[in-house]
């Protein structure tokens, strides 16, 4: 069986699909679907086997367990280096190496898809839930939810240094159940790599920094204040290079933000509700997916368990709702488009399922019904 990296896959898939639709060929209805090589999929799992291995067939949308696993445990997030040579993980732990922190690890990805662990480091606090790699591949950021902290690490040949920079956040918000303390939840880098961001769900803020990739140092550069009690969970930049979307977990809204490349600041343009105006029950907005062409944006919601598709104006980032759809299970922790963008895969954490839905690339709509594959407490889906 042939496995490809995502970069090799995209090149092959693009050529195959282009040939399939080339002038002078028969119409799509008269030809079988193009045969595209399988690729490896890694799933972060909040279990003792923290990285699960699958094979993905984009022609048939079959996701098959490969039988491999990894010794790293309680993985909440995974991130690849830009060449997909190295993998980085965040383990949501209360103690690691005898200290009250989570674990940040790195691995080399072999040609056969197996992982060789290169390093394992203490983060700044407990409950490490997210990691992000800068564009140069020289530094990694980690966010610690329960530890209310963040850390940066230098990278050399895939291996992580000890933490270079750490910050412990204070403050709280008006939500008595979820905002008694600060909660760092998400790390990201801006287009151009000049700024870094840490979302603080606990006090409704996004902390802005100027990173130094050569040293992994971080210098404060400002702060964005969200609505009180909103709980900013994630931050994703639109391909137009001037808009970002902040998903607010505690109220299931999206802040559409102008990103100012001169100083890295964020300014509210619009606030979009993901729930009906009369909804009063529990809700947890979760994650965001943007199509490669920037025409469609998708948001996930836990408790209510749905995906919500929007059409995005490329120039302005303005969102127009398409429809809410089934997520295939309970608590969609993470979701992603496959490299062909013909399929949406959803990690339903509390159902122990990865659910798969067909996607219409022209309209952005997701199929109402899909199929599911067993996965132990899936937290993150990553295509090699």
Secondary structure as UniProt FT lines:
FT   HELIX           6..20
FT   TURN            23..24
FT   HELIX           28..30
FT   STRAND          39..45
FT   STRAND          51..57
FT   TURN            58..61
FT   STRAND          62..69
FT   STRAND          75..80
FT   TURN            82..83
FT   STRAND          86..91
FT   TURN            97..98
FT   STRAND          103..109
FT   TURN            111..112
FT   STRAND          115..122
FT   STRAND          128..133
FT   TURN            135..136
FT   STRAND          139..144
FT   TURN            145..148
FT   STRAND          149..156
FT   TURN            157..158
FT   STRAND          159..168
FT   TURN            176..178
FT   STRAND          184..189
FT   HELIX           191..193
FT   STRAND          196..200
FT   TURN            201..204
FT   STRAND          205..212
FT   TURN            213..216
FT   STRAND          217..225
FT   TURN            228..229
FT   STRAND          232..237
FT   TURN            239..240
FT   STRAND          243..248
FT   TURN            249..252
FT   STRAND          253..259
FT   TURN            261..263
FT   STRAND          266..273
FT   TURN            277..278
FT   STRAND          284..290
FT   TURN            292..293
FT   STRAND          296..302
FT   TURN            303..305
FT   STRAND          306..312
FT   TURN            314..316
FT   STRAND          319..326
FT   STRAND          332..337
FT   TURN            339..340
FT   STRAND          343..348
FT   HELIX           349..351
FT   STRAND          353..359
FT   TURN            361..363
FT   STRAND          371..374
FT   TURN            376..377
FT   STRAND          378..383
//
